[in-house]
Amino acid sequence: MYQARFRIGSMMAALAVISIVETGMAQEQAPQNTAPVQYRVKQLLGTTVNIQDNTSVGTVEDLVFDDNGTVEYLIVANQGKLVTVPWEAAKFNFTKRTATLNIAPDRFNQIPTYTADQYPAYSTPAYRTQTYQYYGLTPGQTRRLNRNLP
């Protein structure tokens, strides 16, 4: 019940998050007099996720937020299993509905998976550290939403 309430309560924050991300992108790509582009969470869900060598590894299934409403992780559905990806690890192309992770296929295959029946404890320090390390990141870095924009 906690996870459902956390997800539903966070969907409103997600709308603002995606809007902020796209505002930064729109400002870089479009003339300054153009209104920023905004996307909704449901436009992010189902996005194809690729790793190095343009290998598809699944689609965005869900988002996980911290207590402040900041996007912490993408949950990627990969052949019936779920994989946790730190938000900072993904670079999005919203026009093509793709997210790219800078991780080699053999490294990606080492990441522990789980099912929808048994989610991990995302916020525990050990889980965060291990998950971030797979992607060459350190948890606790300042999370700026426009950090991953081209």
C-alpha positions as CSV (number, residue, x, y, z in Angstrom):
1,M,0.0,0.0,0.0
2,Y,2.9,2.4,0.8
3,Q,4.3,1.9,-2.7
4,A,1.0,2.6,-4.4
5,R,0.4,5.7,-2.3
6,F,4.0,6.8,-3.0
7,R,3.5,6.4,-6.7
8,I,0.2,8.1,-6.9
9,G,1.2,10.9,-4.7
10,S,4.4,11.4,-6.8
11,M,2.7,11.5,-10.2
12,M,1.9,15.1,-9.7
13,A,5.5,15.8,-8.9
14,A,6.5,13.9,-12.0
15,L,4.5,16.2,-14.2
16,A,6.5,19.1,-12.9
17,V,9.8,17.1,-13.2
18,I,9.3,16.3,-16.9
19,S,8.2,19.9,-17.5
20,I,11.4,21.1,-16.0
21,V,13.6,18.7,-17.9
22,E,12.0,19.7,-21.2
23,T,12.2,23.3,-20.4
24,G,15.9,23.1,-20.2
25,M,16.1,21.1,-23.4
26,A,13.7,23.4,-25.2
27,Q,15.8,26.4,-24.3
28,E,19.0,24.8,-25.7
29,Q,17.4,23.6,-29.0
30,A,14.9,26.3,-29.8
31,P,15.0,30.1,-30.1
32,Q,14.6,31.9,-26.8
33,N,11.2,33.3,-27.8
34,T,9.7,29.9,-28.3
35,A,7.5,28.5,-25.5
36,P,9.0,25.5,-23.6
37,V,7.9,22.0,-24.6
38,Q,6.2,20.0,-21.8
39,Y,5.8,16.3,-21.5
40,R,3.7,14.2,-19.1
41,V,4.9,11.1,-17.3
42,K,2.8,8.8,-19.5
43,Q,4.8,10.0,-22.4
44,L,8.0,8.8,-20.7
45,L,6.5,5.4,-19.7
46,G,7.1,2.9,-22.5
47,T,10.2,4.8,-23.8
48,T,12.8,2.4,-25.4
49,V,16.0,2.1,-23.3
50,N,19.2,1.5,-25.2
51,I,22.8,0.8,-24.0
52,Q,26.1,1.1,-25.7
53,D,26.2,-0.2,-29.3
54,N,22.5,0.9,-29.6
55,T,21.3,-2.3,-28.0
56,S,17.7,-2.2,-26.8
57,V,17.4,-3.5,-23.2
58,G,13.7,-2.8,-22.6
59,T,11.3,0.0,-21.9
60,V,10.6,2.5,-19.0
61,E,8.0,0.7,-16.9
62,D,7.9,3.0,-13.8
63,L,9.5,5.9,-12.0
64,V,10.7,6.0,-8.3
65,F,10.7,9.3,-6.4
66,D,12.4,10.3,-3.2
67,D,10.5,11.9,-0.3
68,N,11.1,15.4,-1.9
69,G,9.4,14.4,-5.1
70,T,12.7,14.2,-7.1
71,V,12.9,11.4,-9.6
72,E,15.4,8.9,-8.3
73,Y,15.2,5.9,-10.6
74,L,13.7,4.7,-13.8
75,I,12.4,1.1,-13.7
76,V,13.2,-0.7,-16.9
77,A,11.2,-3.8,-18.0
78,N,13.6,-6.2,-19.6
79,Q,12.4,-9.6,-20.7
80,G,10.0,-10.1,-17.8
81,K,12.4,-8.7,-15.2
82,L,12.8,-5.2,-13.8
83,V,16.1,-3.3,-13.7
84,T,16.7,-0.1,-11.6
85,V,18.4,2.8,-13.4
86,P,19.4,6.0,-11.7
87,W,17.8,9.0,-13.3
88,E,21.2,10.6,-13.8
89,A,22.3,7.6,-15.9
90,A,19.7,8.2,-18.7
91,K,19.9,10.7,-21.5
92,F,16.5,11.2,-23.1
93,N,15.5,11.9,-26.7
94,F,11.8,12.7,-26.1
95,T,11.1,13.1,-29.8
96,K,12.3,9.6,-30.6
97,R,11.0,8.2,-27.3
98,T,14.4,6.7,-26.4
99,A,16.6,6.8,-23.4
100,T,20.3,5.9,-23.7
101,L,22.5,4.5,-20.9
102,N,26.3,4.7,-21.1
103,I,26.9,1.2,-20.0
104,A,28.4,-1.8,-21.8
105,P,26.2,-4.8,-22.5
106,D,28.3,-7.2,-20.3
107,R,28.1,-4.7,-17.4
108,F,24.4,-4.2,-17.8
109,N,23.8,-8.0,-17.7
110,Q,25.5,-8.0,-14.2
111,I,22.9,-5.7,-12.7
112,P,20.6,-7.6,-10.4
113,T,17.0,-7.9,-11.6
114,Y,13.7,-8.4,-9.7
115,T,10.0,-8.8,-10.4
116,A,6.9,-6.7,-9.7
117,D,6.1,-9.1,-6.9
118,Q,9.2,-8.2,-4.9
119,Y,10.6,-4.7,-5.3
120,P,13.9,-3.8,-3.6
121,A,14.3,-1.3,-0.8
122,Y,15.3,1.5,-3.2
123,S,16.3,4.0,-0.5
124,T,18.6,1.8,1.6
125,P,22.2,3.1,1.4
126,A,23.6,-0.3,0.3
127,Y,21.1,-0.7,-2.5
128,R,21.6,2.9,-3.7
129,T,25.4,2.6,-3.6
130,Q,25.4,-0.7,-5.5
131,T,22.9,0.5,-8.1
132,Y,24.7,3.7,-8.8
133,Q,28.1,2.0,-9.1
134,Y,26.9,-0.2,-12.0
135,Y,26.4,3.0,-14.0
136,G,29.6,4.7,-12.8
137,L,27.8,7.1,-10.6
138,T,27.9,8.0,-6.9
139,P,24.7,8.4,-4.9
140,G,24.3,11.7,-3.2
141,Q,25.6,13.8,-6.1
142,T,23.6,16.9,-6.6
143,R,20.7,16.0,-8.8
144,R,20.0,18.7,-11.3
145,L,17.4,17.6,-13.8
146,N,19.0,19.3,-16.7
147,R,22.3,17.6,-16.1
148,N,21.7,14.9,-18.7
149,L,20.5,17.0,-21.5
150,P,22.7,17.2,-24.6
